[in-house]
Amino acid sequence: MSRTFEDLVAEAEAVSVDGWDFSWLAGRATEARPSWGYQRAMGERLARASAALDIQTGGGEVLAGAPVLPPLMAATESWPPNVAHATALLHPRGAVVVADEDEPPLPFADAAFDLVTSRHPVTVWWDEIARVLRPGGTYFSQQVGPASVFELVEFFLGPQPAEIRGKRHPEDARRAAEAAGLQVEDLRSESLRMEFLDIGAVIYFLRKVIWMVPGFTVEHYRDRLRELHEQIGAEGPFVAHSTRFLIEARKPDHR
């Protein structure tokens, strides 16, 4: 028997959205993964590094999935609940988690790391990344591309202007990296199918990924949520597409 709108809403409002673990969505939503396998590729690079920094680590879940961490491993995070979660997860692995406001400067010395990583950073301070990298060091990151999941965004907010849809373009990242003195060695992007199987999954996603529909609350969007609940019941999963790009950039070694 299908569950009621009110039951699904109550469940999705009650669940914790701390950390960056989306396992609650198992069986309720799906998202294709980029072909490059970011976590595996990041793990390979971490295993070769002597000193590494993971910026905007979230709850530390992605970093904690690396089989081997370098002798010196640091991570930054700005949201206090995530700092606590990441600390509990990463300290046993010998990694230090630094509470950072995600504003320049990074709280580290020049040329402190031979590898800097970041998965889905909200902001990228390219000059700071270049500063803390050693000559010959690498920045390796998977980032959210333009108009990601905008089928869902526009369901609630209406059509977005071109200047909003075009933000976070991979070529903008290339230009910014090069302007900071880095050499881009790899840049690729993909569009990935997502399916939301019930309205609870939509609510959980929008509560967790807070920049999708800024200020989202069930109370404010209840009527629109009910419409979407009925649409899913009549037509099947709500389909959207996330966009992702991979960028790897190296700091030249002029020695």
N, C-alpha and C positions, 0 to 999 in steps of 0.2 A: 504494500500500500504506500502510495506516495506521501511524503511528509508535507505538512502544511507550511505555508509561508511564515506564519508566526513561530513555529517550532524551529525552522531553519534560521530565522533571524535571531532568535534568542540564543541558539547555540553559537552562532558566529560572533555575536556581540560579547559572549562570555569568555571565549577562549583567549589566552594570552597571545600577544603578538610581539613579545620580547625576542631578541635575537634575530637571526637571519636563516632560520630553519623553516622550510615550507612543508615539512612532512605531514602537517595537519591536512593538507590538500590532497593527500593520496586517495585515489578513488573519487575525487570530487572535481579535480581539474588536471589538465595535462599541458605540458609545454615541451616541444621538441628542443633538443640540445644542439648547440653549434657543433659542426663537424670536427673542429680543431681540438676539442676536449681540453678546455682551459685548466681544470684542476690537475689532470695528468701532466700536461705540459709545464704548468707552474711547479709541480712536484719535482720534475726532472731538473729544472733550473735551480730550485732550492737545494737539491742534493749536491750540486756542483759549487754552490756559493760558500763563501767564508763568512760573510756578514750580509744580512738581508733585512729589508723593511717592508712590511705589508701595510699600506695606507688605507684607512677607512675599512678596517677589518670586520666591521659589524660585530656579530657575536663570536667571531673567531672560527666558525664552523668550516669555512673553506680552507683556511690555513691549517687547521687541525687535521684535515684530511690528507695532508702531505705525508708520505711515508717517512721521510728524513728531513729534519730541519738543520740549517747550518749552525756552526758553533755559536755564532752571535745572531740572534733572531729577535727583532723588535716589531711591534705592531702599534698603530695608532687608531683611536676611535673617539668620537665626540659625544655620543649619546650615553648617558650614565648607565642605564640598564644593560646596554650592550657592553660597556666597559667591564662591568661586573661579570657578565656571562663569559666574555672572552678571557678575562683573567682566570676564572675557574677552569676554563677549558685548556688554556695555553700554558699557564705556569707549570703544570706538571711536565710539559714538554721542554721546559727550559727557556721559554719565550717570555719577554717582558712586554706588557701592554701599557701604553702611555696614553693617558687621557689628554686629548688635544682638541682644540676648538675648530679644527679644519679651516684655519686661516693662517696665512704666512706669518712668520716663518715656521717651518717644521722644527721641532725641538731637538735637532741633532746637528753635529758639526759638519763642516764641509767635507766632502769625499769620505763619508763614513761607511758607505755601503757599496758592494759590488753588484747588488741586485735590489731593485725596488719593484714591488708588485702591487696590484690593486684590482679587485674585481667589482665592477659596477660602481666606480666612484661617482659621487654626486657632483663634485667639482674636481678639477685637475689643475694644480698649481705647477705648471711646467718649469718655471724658473727654479722653484724649490726642489723639484725632482732632479733637475740637472745639477743643482748645487750639492746635494747630498750624495750623488753618485760619484764613485771613483772614476778616473779616466779609464776608459775601456768597459765601464759598467753598463748594465742594461736595465731598462724599464720595460716590464712585461705586464700587459693589462687587457682584460676584457671589459668592454664598456657598452652601455646602452646607446643605441643609435637613434636616428630621427624618427619621430612619430611612432614610437613603440607603444603597442597596445592601444592605439588611438581609436580603434573601433569601440573599446569600452569607455575611454575618456570622453569621446564625442557623444556616446549614448547619454551621458550625464550632463555634459557641459555644452553640447552642441558643436557645430563645425568650428574648428580652430583655424586662425589665420595662418597664412603661408610662413610667416616669420617664426611662428611657434612650431609648426610642423617640420621646419627645416633645421631646427636646433640640433646640436650633437652630431653633426655630419662627420663621417670619418675623415674627409679631406680637411675639415677645420682642425681636427686633432693633428693631422700631419703638419699643417702649416704652423700650429702653435708649438709643436715639438721642435720643428726646425728653427723657429724663431728663438727658442731657448738654447740652441746650439747642439741639439741631438740629431742623430742620423736615423731616419726611419728605415728599418730593415724588413719589416713585414706589416702589412695592413690589409685586412680582408673583412668582409661583412656578410651577414646572412639575415634573411627574414624567416621567422620560425612560427609555426602554427601553435596556437593555444586554444584550449577548449575549457569552458566553465560549465560543469554539469549541473550545478544547482546554485541558487541565489546565495546560499551560505558561503560558497567558495568566492563569489564576487565580493561579498561584504568583508570576508577575511582578507582578501587580496588588497582591497582599497584601504582597510584599516592599517595594514602592514606597510604598503608601498604608498606612503602618505602624500607624495608629490604628484601622484596620478590625478587625483581629484582633490585639490587642496581644500582642507577644512571638511572633508567628508564625514558625515554622521548619518546613521540610519534614520534618525528623526527628520533631518532636513530632506533626505532623498527617499523617504518611505514610499511615496506614490510612484516614483520612477522605478524603484526596486520591485514594487509589486507588479508593475507592467513587465519588467524583465523576467520575473519569476513566471508569469503567465506565458510569456513568449517561449521560455525554455521548455515549459510543460507541453506547449503545442507544437513547437518546431524542433526541439532537441537542443543540444549544447550551444551556448553562445560562443562563436568563433572570433578570435582576434589574432593578431600577429605581433610578436615581439621582434625588435631589431637589435642585433648585437654586432659589434666589431672587435676585432683583435688588433692590438698595436704592440709592436716591439721596436724599441728605439735604443740606440747605443750612444754613450758619451764618447766622443773621439779621444783617443790616446795619442797626444802629441809629443810624448816623451821620446 
